[in-house]
Amino acid sequence: MSVFDGKRLPVTTFKLDVDRMRRGWYSDKYFYNIVAILTALARQGYRFGGTCPELSDIGVDISRVDTGNIEVEMQWFTRRRPFSVAVGVDKALAILKECTGYYDEEGRFVSTFDRMEVSAVHDGVLAPYAGDPMNVFPVIKVQGRYRDFAMLETPTLGALTRGSRIATNVYEVLEAADGKAILFFPARFDAYEVQAADGYAYQIAVQAYNAHRNESLSPFISTDAQGDWWGGAGGGTVAHAAIACFLGDTAETMMAFASIVPPEIPRIALVDFKNDCIGESLKVMHRMFHHFMELVAANRMEEARRYKLYGIRPDTSGNLRDFGLEPSGDAREDCGVSPRLVFALRESIDRAWESWNLPPEWVNVAKIWCQEIKIAVTGGFTPERIREFEERGVPADIYGVGSYLLSDCARCGTSNDYTADVARVKINDHWYDMAKVGRRSCDNPRLQRINAGDLR
């Protein structure tokens, strides 16, 4: 599945539209055109009739080059600085395996994948890029007849670009959070068809972060589809719409949730429905703890587990100041899920037990019950905002991140794009440099030779 287990995703994972992909349905038209041209020239027996001083000046005989059947070396590489978490390699390889070839005169597809030399890294490798396209880190290299795979440049680049963009964004967020959990919340911001691939990219990024930082974070996804390729399952608690079904009573909503949903699902209360995060948190805590206490007193321990509150989630809109905060005159401090709000929440949560008029034997239990409640913050979080929270010591325990994880990386000074270039051509059984100005063939010691048998 990745560099972390040395396996690759089976080709069937991707549910490729093979027939149309082979015919160029998903390819930029100029690739279709060059395949048509090269195929026609091969049938005509055409031989190169132009000039190439770069080769003729060094004594290479180019007069008999079979252009229609020319073999090339192509390399795929990232252009995101300072690196990309490479994801989409397995999908790109699946596309190459299933769609490399040509249609014969009877309209039958002839696969030529096994005639090519293909090498690739594993998903999860950190692919560096310093901004110099003359020195790149290829994640895939192919040597073979160009017209057999020319139309696959578009879909393979798309697979690499999207997967790596999401994985690298996740990695950035994890670094900013400095070891705290990140909830993967972008499903609502894109087409449902991409959830499986996106969730896989997120999971690979978590593994990459753990490997490079010696951490043991777990992935947290919000839909089952996001876990399709790696066996994960979506998790979650309540939405604002659920609270509306309970007529705006957040505490009643959580009591119903706790009574019905299996106890292994963390109880995280969404507390901004009435724009009073502190007040709603205290109501939820009071209801849940007192029922917890009653069940424990009745020795119904398994049922009591249902009423252990795992966390509080403020999700205040960025244009609102929470009811519990006095205005400071600074919109950044007043509105949305601000540092001020999270500090105030933490203090209120930790001290909630003091007003519960508890029997002496329950005081310490209640104190610990309150202090163990985590704060999960959501709503417009980016690496910069998370880093600010961490630098200020804001007591957020979990960050939920959504649309940023799908975003491009303009502030990186470049994009998330991958590029594929022809770097060399084969003439008379020898390879010669043949890249556009500003490009060249580059080595990568992490490339591994790929055979059809490696791609089940």
VMD Tcl script that draws the C-alpha trace (Angstrom):
set ca {
  {0.00 0.00 0.00}
  {2.91 2.39 0.63}
  {6.55 2.82 1.51}
  {5.57 1.87 5.06}
  {4.62 -1.72 4.24}
  {6.34 -2.20 0.88}
  {3.07 -3.14 -0.85}
  {1.12 -1.56 -3.67}
  {-2.62 -1.10 -3.98}
  {-4.23 -3.67 -6.30}
  {-5.20 -2.34 -9.71}
  {-8.85 -3.21 -9.02}
  {-8.87 -0.69 -6.16}
  {-9.15 2.20 -8.58}
  {-12.12 1.04 -10.66}
  {-10.55 2.55 -13.76}
  {-12.65 3.38 -16.80}
  {-10.19 1.40 -18.88}
  {-11.96 1.32 -22.25}
  {-12.38 5.07 -22.50}
  {-8.99 5.81 -20.97}
  {-7.30 3.70 -23.67}
  {-9.07 5.75 -26.33}
  {-8.04 9.12 -24.88}
  {-11.34 10.15 -23.32}
  {-9.54 11.57 -20.27}
  {-6.52 12.94 -22.13}
  {-5.69 16.42 -23.36}
  {-6.39 16.37 -27.08}
  {-2.84 17.14 -28.13}
  {-1.78 13.74 -26.78}
  {-4.47 12.09 -28.89}
  {-3.15 14.02 -31.87}
  {0.47 12.95 -31.44}
  {-0.55 9.31 -31.08}
  {-2.54 9.56 -34.31}
  {0.40 11.21 -36.08}
  {3.02 8.72 -34.86}
  {0.77 5.76 -35.66}
  {0.20 7.01 -39.21}
  {3.92 7.66 -39.72}
  {4.77 4.15 -38.50}
  {2.37 2.66 -41.04}
  {3.90 4.79 -43.80}
  {7.42 3.67 -42.92}
  {8.43 7.28 -42.38}
  {12.01 8.07 -41.40}
  {13.14 11.30 -39.80}
  {13.70 14.01 -42.41}
  {14.53 16.99 -40.25}
  {17.65 18.29 -38.52}
  {19.00 17.87 -35.02}
  {22.39 19.54 -34.59}
  {22.62 18.40 -30.97}
  {22.89 14.79 -32.16}
  {24.37 15.07 -35.65}
  {27.21 17.24 -34.35}
  {28.30 14.39 -32.08}
  {28.18 11.87 -34.90}
  {24.77 10.27 -34.34}
  {23.15 9.04 -37.58}
  {19.61 10.42 -37.41}
  {18.70 9.79 -41.04}
  {17.01 6.45 -40.35}
  {15.25 7.24 -37.08}
  {11.85 5.49 -37.04}
  {9.93 8.43 -35.58}
  {6.59 6.66 -35.54}
  {7.99 3.98 -33.24}
  {10.45 6.11 -31.32}
  {11.24 5.02 -27.78}
  {11.57 7.67 -25.12}
  {12.39 8.03 -21.45}
  {9.78 10.03 -19.55}
  {9.96 11.13 -15.93}
  {7.19 12.34 -13.60}
  {8.17 14.79 -10.82}
  {6.68 17.24 -8.35}
  {7.00 21.02 -8.50}
  {5.91 21.79 -4.95}
  {8.56 23.28 -2.71}
  {10.18 22.16 -0.53}
  {8.68 18.70 -1.00}
  {5.57 16.68 -1.74}
  {4.35 13.61 0.10}
  {4.07 11.46 -3.01}
  {0.62 9.86 -3.32}
  {-1.04 8.65 -6.49}
  {1.93 6.57 -7.64}
  {0.03 3.29 -7.37}
  {-2.93 4.72 -9.29}
  {-0.64 6.07 -12.01}
  {1.01 2.66 -12.29}
  {-2.39 1.00 -12.54}
  {-3.28 3.37 -15.40}
  {-0.03 2.52 -17.18}
  {-0.50 -1.22 -16.68}
  {-4.07 -1.33 -17.92}
  {-3.91 1.26 -20.70}
  {-0.43 1.14 -22.27}
  {-0.66 -0.22 -25.80}
  {-2.47 0.29 -29.08}
  {-5.47 -0.82 -31.13}
  {-4.67 -3.08 -34.07}
  {-6.33 -2.84 -37.46}
  {-9.16 -5.10 -36.25}
  {-9.84 -2.76 -33.35}
  {-8.41 -5.07 -30.69}
  {-6.35 -3.56 -27.90}
  {-2.79 -4.88 -27.68}
  {-1.13 -4.30 -24.31}
  {2.55 -3.39 -24.44}
  {3.12 -2.66 -20.77}
  {5.45 -5.62 -20.42}
  {7.62 -4.26 -23.24}
  {8.40 -1.09 -21.29}
  {10.84 -0.47 -18.49}
  {8.99 1.16 -15.60}
  {10.34 2.23 -12.24}
  {8.59 4.07 -9.42}
  {8.78 5.03 -5.77}
  {6.15 3.96 -3.25}
  {3.29 6.17 -2.08}
  {4.39 7.97 1.06}
  {7.90 8.91 -0.06}
  {8.83 12.56 0.56}
  {9.75 13.91 -2.88}
  {11.94 17.05 -2.61}
  {11.89 19.98 -5.01}
  {14.08 23.06 -4.54}
  {12.65 25.02 -7.46}
  {15.23 23.93 -10.04}
  {13.60 21.84 -12.83}
  {17.06 20.67 -13.85}
  {17.38 18.82 -10.57}
  {14.22 16.92 -9.80}
  {13.21 13.78 -7.90}
  {11.32 11.57 -10.36}
  {8.63 9.44 -8.73}
  {8.02 7.45 -11.93}
  {10.24 6.76 -14.92}
  {9.18 4.97 -18.09}
  {11.22 3.83 -21.08}
  {9.18 2.60 -24.01}
  {7.54 3.37 -27.31}
  {6.04 6.79 -26.83}
  {2.84 6.34 -28.80}
  {1.84 3.42 -26.57}
  {1.54 5.58 -23.45}
  {1.47 9.19 -24.66}
  {-2.26 9.60 -23.95}
  {-1.75 8.51 -20.33}
  {0.18 11.62 -19.35}
  {-2.96 13.56 -18.43}
  {-4.62 11.00 -16.13}
  {-1.36 9.91 -14.48}
  {-0.40 13.49 -13.70}
  {-3.88 14.10 -12.34}
  {-3.63 11.11 -10.02}
  {-0.26 12.26 -8.69}
  {-1.14 15.93 -8.40}
  {-4.37 15.49 -6.44}
  {-3.15 12.72 -4.16}
  {0.11 14.49 -3.37}
  {-1.58 17.86 -2.87}
  {-3.90 16.50 -0.21}
  {-1.22 14.38 1.47}
  {1.23 17.28 1.59}
  {-1.41 19.66 2.94}
  {-2.23 17.14 5.67}
  {1.47 16.75 6.49}
  {1.83 20.54 6.81}
  {-1.15 20.69 9.15}
  {0.23 17.85 11.26}
  {3.56 19.65 11.55}
  {1.82 22.85 12.60}
  {-0.21 20.96 15.22}
  {3.01 19.48 16.64}
  {1.72 15.99 17.34}
  {-1.94 16.73 18.02}
  {-4.66 14.84 16.17}
  {-6.11 16.22 12.94}
  {-9.68 15.39 11.95}
  {-10.09 15.03 8.17}
  {-13.17 17.11 7.29}
  {-13.04 18.06 3.57}
  {-15.67 15.61 2.27}
  {-18.38 18.26 2.03}
  {-16.20 20.52 -0.11}
  {-15.75 18.26 -3.13}
  {-17.46 15.62 -5.26}
  {-18.25 12.41 -3.43}
  {-16.45 10.33 -6.09}
  {-13.04 11.49 -4.81}
  {-13.54 10.59 -1.15}
  {-11.78 7.22 -1.29}
  {-8.67 8.64 -2.97}
  {-8.62 11.68 -0.68}
  {-8.99 9.60 2.47}
  {-6.16 7.36 1.32}
  {-3.92 10.41 0.76}
  {-4.74 11.62 4.27}
  {-3.91 8.24 5.80}
  {-0.58 8.08 3.94}
  {0.27 11.56 5.21}
  {-0.42 10.52 8.80}
  {1.86 7.50 8.33}
  {4.57 9.70 6.81}
  {4.37 12.14 9.71}
  {4.53 9.33 12.25}
  {7.54 7.80 10.51}
  {9.50 11.05 10.25}
  {8.57 12.42 13.67}
  {8.50 9.16 15.63}
  {4.85 9.74 16.54}
  {1.90 7.37 16.75}
  {-1.05 9.49 15.64}
  {-4.15 7.70 14.41}
  {-6.13 8.77 11.33}
  {-9.59 10.29 11.92}
  {-11.88 10.37 8.89}
  {-15.50 11.48 8.68}
  {-16.92 9.13 6.00}
  {-16.62 5.40 5.40}
  {-15.72 6.11 1.76}
  {-12.55 7.88 2.88}
  {-11.36 4.61 4.40}
  {-12.29 2.42 1.44}
  {-8.77 1.83 0.14}
  {-7.13 1.12 3.50}
  {-9.85 -0.34 5.72}
  {-10.69 2.76 7.76}
  {-14.13 3.72 8.98}
  {-15.71 7.13 9.36}
  {-16.33 8.55 12.80}
  {-18.25 11.48 14.17}
  {-20.77 12.67 16.71}
  {-23.50 15.21 16.07}
  {-24.16 17.95 13.52}
  {-25.92 21.26 13.95}
  {-28.89 19.75 12.11}
  {-29.18 17.06 14.78}
  {-29.39 19.72 17.49}
  {-32.11 21.44 15.50}
  {-34.07 18.17 15.57}
  {-33.92 18.43 19.38}
  {-35.20 22.01 19.20}
  {-31.80 23.54 19.94}
  {-31.26 21.61 23.18}
  {-27.63 20.48 22.89}
  {-27.65 18.67 26.24}
  {-30.73 16.66 25.31}
  {-29.15 15.84 21.95}
  {-26.04 14.48 23.64}
  {-28.05 12.46 26.14}
  {-29.90 10.80 23.28}
  {-26.65 10.22 21.40}
  {-25.02 8.68 24.48}
  {-27.96 6.39 25.15}
  {-28.07 4.94 21.62}
  {-24.64 5.12 19.97}
  {-22.11 2.41 20.99}
  {-19.88 3.54 23.86}
  {-16.66 3.12 21.86}
  {-17.70 6.11 19.73}
  {-16.23 9.22 21.42}
  {-18.84 11.63 22.77}
  {-17.92 15.05 21.41}
  {-20.50 17.78 21.99}
  {-20.93 20.45 19.31}
  {-21.61 23.50 21.48}
  {-22.02 26.61 19.30}
  {-25.64 26.14 18.17}
  {-26.81 29.06 20.31}
  {-23.51 30.94 20.04}
  {-22.91 30.25 23.74}
  {-20.16 27.66 23.80}
  {-19.41 27.99 27.50}
  {-23.04 27.91 28.61}
  {-23.92 24.96 26.37}
  {-20.80 23.05 27.43}
  {-21.70 23.43 31.09}
  {-25.26 22.21 30.47}
  {-24.04 19.15 28.58}
  {-21.46 18.35 31.25}
  {-23.95 18.70 34.09}
  {-26.50 16.39 32.45}
  {-24.01 13.75 31.40}
  {-21.97 13.65 34.61}
  {-24.97 13.39 36.92}
  {-26.37 10.50 34.88}
  {-22.91 8.94 34.87}
  {-22.81 9.27 38.65}
  {-26.26 7.67 39.05}
  {-25.28 4.68 36.91}
  {-22.00 4.14 38.72}
  {-23.79 4.32 42.08}
  {-26.17 1.63 40.80}
  {-23.17 -0.47 39.74}
  {-24.22 -0.27 36.07}
  {-20.66 0.34 34.94}
  {-21.02 -0.66 31.30}
  {-23.94 1.71 30.83}
  {-22.07 4.44 32.69}
  {-19.38 4.35 30.01}
  {-21.88 5.82 27.60}
  {-21.94 9.08 29.56}
  {-18.21 9.76 29.64}
  {-17.86 13.01 27.70}
  {-14.79 12.81 25.47}
  {-14.73 16.33 24.10}
  {-16.26 19.71 23.41}
  {-16.25 21.14 19.87}
  {-16.75 24.87 19.28}
  {-17.42 25.69 15.64}
  {-18.37 29.35 15.94}
  {-18.82 31.26 12.68}
  {-15.98 33.64 11.88}
  {-18.28 36.65 11.90}
  {-19.74 36.01 15.37}
  {-18.48 36.77 18.85}
  {-19.47 34.07 21.30}
  {-22.06 35.15 23.86}
  {-19.68 34.29 26.69}
  {-16.95 36.72 25.62}
  {-16.86 40.40 26.41}
  {-15.81 42.49 23.39}
  {-12.13 43.35 23.28}
  {-12.17 45.56 20.21}
  {-10.01 43.08 18.28}
  {-12.05 41.09 15.77}
  {-9.39 38.38 15.54}
  {-9.66 37.80 19.28}
  {-13.42 38.19 19.46}
  {-14.87 36.33 16.49}
  {-15.00 32.69 15.52}
  {-13.14 29.97 17.39}
  {-10.57 32.39 18.78}
  {-7.78 31.82 21.29}
  {-9.79 33.83 23.85}
  {-12.77 31.52 23.45}
  {-10.71 28.35 23.81}
  {-8.91 29.66 26.91}
  {-12.26 30.60 28.45}
  {-13.73 27.21 27.56}
  {-10.83 25.33 29.11}
  {-11.13 27.23 32.38}
  {-14.92 26.75 32.52}
  {-14.69 23.03 31.71}
  {-11.99 22.39 34.30}
  {-13.93 24.18 37.05}
  {-17.47 23.05 36.17}
  {-17.55 20.49 39.00}
  {-17.21 23.24 41.61}
  {-20.86 24.27 41.17}
  {-22.33 20.76 41.23}
  {-22.81 20.45 45.01}
  {-21.48 16.91 45.02}
  {-21.12 14.42 47.87}
  {-17.51 14.49 49.14}
  {-16.69 11.05 47.74}
  {-17.56 12.26 44.22}
  {-15.57 15.49 44.19}
  {-12.28 14.04 42.95}
  {-14.05 11.82 40.40}
  {-15.90 14.83 39.01}
  {-12.75 16.94 38.93}
  {-10.91 14.32 36.86}
  {-13.98 13.72 34.66}
  {-13.99 17.42 33.76}
  {-10.26 17.83 33.28}
  {-10.09 14.86 30.91}
  {-12.54 16.50 28.47}
  {-10.73 17.53 25.30}
  {-11.37 20.59 23.16}
  {-11.65 19.94 19.41}
  {-11.59 23.17 17.42}
  {-13.00 23.51 13.90}
  {-13.80 26.27 11.45}
  {-11.32 27.69 8.92}
  {-8.13 26.19 10.34}
  {-4.95 26.38 8.27}
  {-1.31 25.60 9.17}
  {-0.73 29.28 9.94}
  {-3.69 29.49 12.26}
  {-2.84 26.22 13.98}
  {0.76 27.36 14.41}
  {-0.47 30.57 16.01}
  {-2.60 28.58 18.46}
  {0.34 26.36 19.36}
  {2.77 29.25 19.80}
  {0.33 30.98 22.12}
  {-0.29 27.82 24.12}
  {-4.00 27.75 23.31}
  {-5.43 24.64 25.02}
  {-6.85 23.02 21.88}
  {-6.35 19.25 21.87}
  {-7.66 18.35 18.41}
  {-7.89 20.33 15.17}
  {-10.55 19.66 12.56}
  {-9.48 20.81 9.11}
  {-11.64 20.90 6.00}
  {-11.31 22.99 2.85}
  {-7.62 23.87 3.37}
  {-6.69 20.25 2.76}
  {-8.00 20.54 -0.81}
  {-6.33 23.87 -1.52}
  {-3.48 24.77 -3.83}
  {-0.25 26.06 -2.35}
  {0.14 29.59 -3.70}
  {2.15 30.71 -0.68}
  {4.74 28.00 -1.48}
  {5.80 30.07 -4.46}
  {4.71 27.31 -6.80}
  {1.82 24.94 -7.28}
  {1.16 21.34 -6.33}
  {1.49 20.32 -9.97}
  {3.36 17.31 -11.20}
  {5.09 17.46 -14.57}
  {5.99 14.68 -16.99}
  {8.79 15.31 -19.47}
  {10.44 13.30 -22.19}
  {14.09 13.51 -21.16}
  {15.86 11.08 -23.52}
  {15.28 9.20 -26.79}
  {16.59 5.85 -27.96}
  {18.46 5.75 -31.27}
  {20.32 2.66 -32.51}
  {20.05 1.08 -29.05}
  {21.64 4.07 -27.32}
  {19.96 6.67 -25.16}
  {20.52 10.37 -25.90}
  {19.41 13.47 -24.04}
  {16.38 15.02 -25.69}
  {14.61 17.30 -23.21}
  {13.28 20.78 -23.72}
  {15.54 23.57 -22.55}
  {15.55 23.74 -18.77}
  {14.94 20.02 -18.26}
  {17.16 16.95 -18.10}
  {17.02 13.30 -17.13}
  {17.48 12.93 -13.37}
  {18.26 9.95 -11.19}
  {16.49 8.85 -8.05}
  {17.94 5.98 -6.01}
  {14.50 5.24 -4.51}
  {12.99 4.22 -7.84}
  {12.16 0.51 -7.98}
  {11.71 -1.54 -11.13}
  {8.04 -2.42 -11.72}
  {6.82 -5.60 -13.39}
  {3.25 -6.46 -14.33}
  {3.24 -9.08 -11.58}
  {3.88 -6.39 -8.97}
  {0.53 -4.80 -9.85}
  {-2.12 -7.38 -8.99}
}
mol new
graphics top color blue
foreach p $ca { graphics top sphere $p radius 0.5 }
foreach p [lrange $ca 0 end-1] q [lrange $ca 1 end] { graphics top cylinder $p $q radius 0.2 }
display resetview
